[in-house]
């Protein structure tokens, strides 16, 4: 199928070079590389001028003049709106390119075979926008985010969430509310008497809070719970046309060879066999996804912790398990089929593989964020050293202070990022 642009205007006979220069000055230039002009419009490419509604020639790819929009081939005009995904809807066009972490498919014209990514001229690059690997969504008139009690049919997502740049997720609703209150103070956005109501007020599955460009969401405990939340959160960011989003999981974990209260910034999320991948069964078939996390973001967070100098911080692998007891080699569960020697050998092997902490969400978190083009990181505090025991026995006030450490680190990171913008 040809990607040739068909002119929507009546063609005129070729003009002489002098006549063409006169018409360009008068705002009536025309040509192959076309821009549709608005007020103050004009020609693109080499020397194209133009007044209101003018057209211009130009083969060079790049941004159109201010106020103009590219003319797309027939059938692609619906992709050229003002949506935050290069005008994309949800990749339900018949000619979408193959999807994957390296496809850079944003749902806009660059997702169509034969059109270069250079044709994406929105304010941010394709990589900056949230992308969805689901062609079925574009056929839906309304997308109901059931577990958030939100819907595109009843809520204005761009108005509510379009300015979000930082998303922080954690297990407990109360912890995520405390985080948004802390961030509000740190960013100077705190209002005396402000309550920061739960946006997901229609459900008790998850809680969501927002202040300025920061969104704070609870995800419950374990891979199934955070996976459900992430599906709906990522769609929310997509429908809200968010760009340049950074998402960070802040939480608690068990340390391996670390003192309680140490903070671990995850280098790689690994499975219980120490492999950096997340495996899921889809329609009876094994699907394995990479758990790659954003390395520059990891390094930036490590530098922020060094700036603070308040608590020990390490960069290491995080092991994600399906269970708190047997899956993590504990001896104090209702079931236990191994000896203490077996447990110690396993934890020592994990430490030798670079694992410094254990939790139950990081692998699916990393896999889903990576697949959808989100810069992601995991920052967890250790509540105990698993080489010394299984039970968390520190006093409540000590545990509360430990849990605040990832919040302080990520809060400092957000404040530093915004002050540098």
N, C-alpha and C positions, 0 to 999 in steps of 0.2 A: 504493500500500500504506500503510495507516495505521500511524503510529508510536505509537499509543495504548498506554499501559502497561496490561497486564492484571494484575490483582491475583492473586497466588498464594494468597491467604488467603480464607477464607469471608467474604462481605460481611455486614455487620450492618445492621439498619434504622437510618434516620437518628435521631440523638439530639438532644435539646434542647440549647440553648446551655450551660445550667448543667451538665447531665449530661456534655456533651463536655469541659468544663473539668475536671470531676472525673476523667474517664478519662485525660486528658492528664497530670494530676498523678500518676496511678497508673501511668503508663507504658503506657497502652493507646490513645493517640491514633491517629487514622487520617486518610488524606486522599489528594488527587490527586498532589501532588509527593511521591513516596515514597522513603524510605530503608529499607533492610533493616538491622535492628539486630543488633549483636553484644552482648557484655556491656557493660552501662552504656549501651546504645543509647538512641535517642529520636527524637522527631519533628523534622522539618525545617521550614523556612519560618517563618511568623509565629508565634512563641510555642509551637512544638511541643516538648514535653518528651519524657519516655519513659524507662522502665527497660529491663531486659534484654529484647531482642526487640521493643521497642516500635516503632510506626510513627508517622509524623507527616505533617501536611499542610504544604504550602508551595510556592508557585509560583516563588519566587526561584531563579534558577540560581546555581551556585557550588559550593563545596566542601561535602561532606557532613560531619556531625558526626564526631568522632573515632571510629574503629572501625566506621563504617558504609559501606555500598556502595550505589550507586544500583541500582534495579531497572530493567533494560532490557527493551525489547519482546522478544517471543519471537524466538529466533534470534540475538539479540545477546548473550546471557549469556556465550558463549564469549569475547567481546571484553572482558569486564569483569574479567579476572583481575588478578594482581599484576605482570604484565609491565611492563617499563620503557617500553613504547611505548603507554601508556594501556591496557594490556591487549591491545594489538594482536597479531595474528599477522601475516600478510603481505599484507593487502589482497586476499584471494581471495573476499571476500563478493560476492554478485551485485549489490549496490547501491552499490559504491564510487563515490565522486565522482571526477571527472577528476583525473588526476595532473599535477603540474607544480611548478615552483619556488615558485609562489605558493599552492599548494593547501593547504599546512599539513597534509597527510594523514599521520597518524602510525600508521595502522593501527587506531586505536581507534574508538569509536562516532562521533566527529566525522567520520570518513571516509564515513559512510553518509548518503545524501541525506535531507534532512528533519531531521537532528539538528544542532544548532548546535555550533560548537567549544566553546562555554561548558560543554557537558556533559563536557568533559575536565577532571577534577578531580584528576589525579595531582599529585605534588609539584612537577613542572616543567610548563611549558606544552608544547603539541604541538611547537612550533618547537624545543624543547630536545632532542627525541629524534631519533635517527637514523631517517630514513624511507627506504623502498625503493620504487622505482617498478617493481615486478615482481609482478603478481598470481599468478604461477605458483608462487611459493615456498611458499605456504600448503598446497599439495597434497602437498608433499614430507615424508615422515616423518623423513627424515634429510637434512641438508645437509652434504655433504662439501666442505671447502675444500682441494681436492687439492694446490694448490701450497704450502700451509702445512702439509700433513700433519696437519690438524685436522678434526674432525667433530663435529657436534652429537650424534651417536649414541655417541661414545666420550669426549667431553670435556664438562665442566661449564662452559660459557662464562660464565654469570653469576658463578660462583665464581672463575673464573680472571681475568676481565677486567671484571667489573661496576663496579669502582671507577675505571676509566680516565677521566681528564678531559683528558689531553693526549696526542696522538699525533704523533710526529716521524718523518718518513720521509726517507731519503736513499739514494744509489746503492749505496754500499759496505757490506757486512756488517761489516767491521772498523771502519769509521767510525761505524756506528750502535751497535756495542758500546762503543766509546770514549765515545760520547755518553751512553749510559746510565750508565757508570761515573762520568762527570763530573757528571751530574745527581744521582746518588746522594750524592756528596760535598756538592754544593751544597745539597741539601735535608736534609742530616743523616741520610740513610737508609743510608749506607754501613756495611757490616759487615766488619770485618777478615777478610781471606781469602775474601770472597765472590767467586764466579766469574761470576755472572749468566749462567746457561746459556742457550743458544739454545732458545727454545720450539718452533721449527720443526725440531727435531732430526731428524725423519724425512725431510727433504728438503734438497737443496742449492740449491734455486731462490731462496729468500729466507731471511733471518734475522730473528728477532724476539726482543726483550729487554724486560724489564719491571722497574720498581722503583716502588713506591708507585702513584700515579695516572698514571705516565708510561709510555707504550708507545713503543718505538723499533723501527722496521721498515726493512729495506733494500728497495729497489725495482728494482735493476738499472739499465740504461741505455736510455733512449729511451721513446717513447710506448707501444709495445706492452707492454713489460715492466712499466712502472708501472701501466698500465691493468689488466692481469691482477691485479696485487697489490691495487689499489684495490677491484676487485670483491669480492675475498675479505675484505679488511680491513673494508670497510663492512658486509658481511654479518656478520662477526665482531662488530662493535660493536653491530649490531642484535640479534643473538641473545643477546649479553651484557646487553642492556637498558641500555646506557650512555646517559647524558643529559648535556647541556651540554658536549659534546666539542669541543675545539679541535684542529685538525690543521694541522701546519706542515711544509712541505718545506724541508729545509736541504741546501744543496749547493754546487757550484762552477759557474762560468760564464765566458764570455768577455765582457769589458767593452767598451763603445763610448764612447770619450772619457773613460774613468775610469782612474785609476792602479791598477795591480795591487794587490790586497789590499783594495780598496774593497768594502763590503757593499751590496747592492741589495735593498731591500724592494719587492716587486712591487706596483705599482698595478693594472695590467691585464696579463694574459697575452695576447699577440697572436700571430697566425700570420705566416708569412713575407711576407704582403701587408699586414701591420700592422693586421689586423682583429681585434677582441677576440672571437673565436669559435673553436670547435673543430668541425671537420667530420669526419664518419665516414660510411662507406658501410655501411648496414644493410639486408640483404636486397635489395641492388642499388639502394637509394635513398639519396640524400644526406640525412644528418641533421646539423643544425647546432645546437650548444648554446652558450649564453653562457659566457664565461670570467670572469664577475664574481667578485671576491674581496671579503672582508669589510673594508670601509673602516675602521670603528672599530678592528678588530684591527690593521690596517696602521698606523694612527696610534699605537696603543699600543706597538707594536714600535719605531716610530721614536723614541718618547719613552724607551723602555728603552735604546736605543742612545745617546741623548743623556745619559742618566743614567750610563752606563758611561764614555763619552768616551774610548774606547780605540782606535777606528779610524774612518776616514771612512765615513759611511753616507748613501746617497741613496735617495729614493723615485722609482721610474720604471717604465716598461713593460718587460716581459721578452718577448723574441721566442722562440717555441718552434719548433724546426725538426725535420725528420724525419731529419736526417743531420748528422754532425760536419764533413764536408768540403764538398762542393758546396753542400749545403743552407745552409751558413753562409758561403758565398762565400770559402772558403779556396783558396789557390793551390798547396797542397802535397799534394793528394790524388793517387790513382792516375789519376783522370780530372779534367779541367778544360777547359771549353769556352768560357771567357770570359777577358778581359784584366784586368790589374791595374786599369786605369781603370774598367772595369765594376764591379769589386768595390768600389772606393772610392766610386763614385757610389751604389751600393746601401747601403753602410754609412752614408754621410752622410744618405741619405734616411731610413734607420731612426732615426738620431739625431734628425733633424728631427721625426719622428713620436713622439718621446718615449721611444724604446727606449734603455735604458741597459745591457742585457746580453742575452746569447744562451745558451740551453740547450736541452734536448730533452725536457722532461717537464711544464712548467708548464701548458700549455693543457688537456690531458686531466685533469690534477690539479684545476685550477680548475673545469672543466666538471662533473666527477663529484661533487666535494664540494658544489658549488652545487646540483646536482640532488637531492642527498640531504640537504640541510639542515645541512651541516657548516660551521662557521665555519673558514675556511681562509686561509692566508697562505703566501707563498713568500719565503724569505730565502736568498740565494746570495752567495758571495764571488766576485770577479772574479780570475782567475789571470793575465790579460794584458789589454792594451788592443788590441783588434782593428784600430784605426786605425793602429797602429804595426807590426803583424806578425801572423803566423798560428801560429807555434810557441811552445809553452810551454817556456821555457828557464830559469826561476828555479831555484835550488838546491833540493834535496829538502827540507831543513829549513825553508826559507822557505815552500814550498808547504804543508807540514804545519801551520805556524803560521797561514797564511791559512785553511786548512780548519777550524781551530778557532774562527775568529771568529763564524760563524753559530751555532755551538754555544754559545759564551759568551753571545751576545745572547739566544738562545732560552732558555737555562738561566736567565738573569737574569729574563726575562719570566715563566717558570713560577714561580720563587721569589717574585717580586713578587705574582703573582696569588694564590698560596697563602697568603702572609702577610696579604693583604688580606681573605681569605675569613673 
